[in-house]
Amino acid sequence: MQFSAAQIALLINGKVDGNPEAAVGSFGKIEEATKGQLSFLANPKYEDFLYKTEASIIIVNEAQELKEPINATLIRVPDAYSAFATLLSKYQEIMTQQLTGIQQPSYISTTAKLGENIFIGAFVYLGENVVIGNNVKIFPGTFLGNNVKIGDNTILHAGVKIYFDCVLGKNVTVHAGTVIGSDGFGFAPQADGSFKKVPQIGNVVVEDNVEIGANATIDRATIGSTLIKSGAKLDNLIQVAHNVEVGNNTVMAAQSGVSGSTKLGKNVMIGGQAGIVGHISIADGSKINAQSGVSKSIKTPNTAVTGSPAFDYTSALRSQALSRNLPDLEKRLSELEQLVKQLLTERV
């Protein structure tokens, strides 16, 4: 399938700089693209490839200045990265729209309600009273427990497991191997040293426009709901414990985890392998650096923290700089002590 520069520009609200009839049929990285491929330039580190690439069409920022002639047709947009993402989304949408129907073998309860234009892959299990919206794609090996509800245009990739009573909104994407609604980690210590399991009878609610990476785990609430609010993006290998709330448009990088009943505000950014204790709150716009350990609430919006235990990012950088200079400072202090002793001796 071929698309011209003019057609692509119309799709992403860009302006063609060059031949509007230039055509592409696939995508390529700017450093590797060949004739007939479309690429993009957003990071200035790759600007040199703009003059070397064989790509036929390149999406660039509208302010991009050319230092030398190029062969490709440019499409200028306010934000090249976002425009390219939009284009890839449209391409993916076209490709997934081709998937419809129900593959066999699969099990679908007679009480399940299925929307229009859906795809259900082989070895899918849909339990009692499951509700599937329109244009939903459920890939092979996926399990949906009783009373699960899936909103329109949601995609569940292979091997996703969603326990009973959980609810997913519209335009949600869940990648392979993720488990939503497994039991929260609730055990009551007993006098004899053993632990008694506390039943987890709540659910998980995932709102609209959320994306969850591969092999993530989101625990069901003890009572009520574990809540992933609209627009949140969770990377691979994420752990979200019972009764956690993840705020709107909050992002969590791989291997980060949030303990039970903690509330994350909106637009929070959490780096990889960061850990957050339970029963605290994180203010809107907070930034938690990779491998940080957050042990108390962050109450001031837009605060940046790092370290374990995590504290103010700028102060932490100063501390790190000082720690690197400790050997030199120790030497200088020793020299000063010797000098003071010498001066005192001379005075006597």
Secondary structure, DSSP 4 states (H G I P E B T S, - for coil): --EEHHHHHHHHT-EEES-TT-EESEE--TTT--TTEEEEE-SGGGGGGGGT---SEEEEETTPPPSS--SSEEEEES-HHHHHHHHHHHHHHHHHHT--EE-SS-EE-TT-EE-SS-EE-TT-EE-TT-EE-TT-EE-TT-EE-TT-EE-TT-EE-TT-EE-TT-EE-TT-EE-TT-EEEEPP--EEE-TTS-EEEPP---EEEE-TT-EE-TT-EEEPPSSSEEEE-TT-EE-TT-EE-TT-EE-TT-EE-TT-EE-TT-EE-TT-EE-TT-EE-SS-EE-TT-EE-TT-EE-S-B-STT-EEETTTTEEHHHHHHHHHHHHTHHHHHHHHHHHHHHHHHHHHHH-
